[in-house]
Amino acid sequence: MGIEPYESALDDVPGAHPYPRSSRYAGIGIGVHVQPDGTEVRYAKRRLLPPLAEAGEEAVPHVVSSGERPDQLGQRYFGDPGQWWRIADANPVGEPQELTAEPGVEIAVPLPGGFSGGLGGPGVGRG
């Protein structure tokens, strides 16, 4: 059966870890900035992504239909509307709405377990 149910349960425990495992910030280090008055401010460190060329190698094409939204694509391809960010990471967009703004445009949808941009791992390129 594995450890999956136990790890999933941790997502519901406050303070178990800063971000749920399904978050784009899961696995990202937490930094601490000390202000001049000594106050500590915690922050998520920068999340770097591999070059987009790597995303295309581990993705399938999707032609945007009129009225589609990023959350709908997350549900369709990953079973979770909150996973839209995986698709955004694999495409040259600055805002999630750009993914579906123009019907007929082909976007890349990473394969499950593919493109590691959202896993908090090392990478170069966009952040």
N, C-alpha and C positions, 0 to 999 in steps of 0.2 A: 504494500500500500504506500510506503514511502513517507516522507516527512511533509509533503505538500499541505495536508489539512492543518497541521500544527503551524506551519509558516503562514498560511492564510489567516489563521486565527490571530496571529500577532499584528496583522494590519488593523485590527479593531481595538488593540490595547494602547491607550494613550501613553506616549513616552517610550514605547517599545523600540521605535526607530523614528527618525524625523519624517520620513515619507513612506507611503505604502509601496510595496514591491511593484505595483502597476503604474506608479508615477514615473514621469520622465526624469525625475530627480533621485530615484532610488539608486543607491550606490554612490551618489555624489558625496564628496567629503564636506564636512561642515567646518567653516573657518570661524575665527573669533577676532574681531577688531576691538582694540581697547581705545576708547575715546580719551581725550586729554584729562577728563575728570575721573578716569579709572573705570568707568562703566564699560562692561563687556557687551558687545553686540554680536550675536551669532548670525551667520549667513551661509547660504549654499554656495559652494565654490562653483566656478565656471564649468559648464557642461560642454565639452568639445565633441564634435561629430566628425566621423571619417569623411573624406571627400565624397561629393555626390556621385562620382563615377562608381564608387564601391556600392552605393545604394542601388544603382541600376542593375548591377550584376545579381543582386539578390531580391529582385522585385518582379511583379507582374504589371502589365499596363492596365489602366482603367480609363475609359473615355467618360468624361463628366457629362451627366445628363442635366437638363434644365431643372432647377429647383433643388438639386442635391446640396447637402450640407456636410461639412467635415465630420460632425458627430454621427451622421448616418453611415458614412464610409467606415468609421471606426467600428460601429455595430456590425455592419455587413462583413467586414474582413477579419475582425478580431473578436466579435461577440461582445464588445463593450464600447459604448459611444465615447467614453473617456479616453480611448486609445487613438483618437484622431491624430495626436501628436506624432505617432510613429509614421504616419503617412506624410505629415508636414516635414518631418526630419529628412525624408527621402526625396524631397522636392525643393526647388529653388524659390521658396516663398518666405516672405517676412512676416506675414499674418496668416492665420489658418483660413480665413475667408477667401484668400487668394486661390486656394486649392480648387474651389468649386465655383469661382466667380464667372468663368467663361465656359458655357456648354460646348461640347465638342472637343475640348482640349484633352490631350492624353497626359495623365499623371502616373507616377510610379507608386505602386503599393508594395511595401516590403513583405516578403514571405514571413509567416510566423517562424520565429527562431532565426530569421535572417538578419539583415542589416543591424549591426550592433550599436547604431548611433544613440539610441535611447537608453542604453544600459549603464551609462555612467562610466564606461570604460575609457581607456585612453584613445585619443584620436587627434587628428589635425583638421584644420579647416574651420568651419563655422562653429559658433559657440552659443 
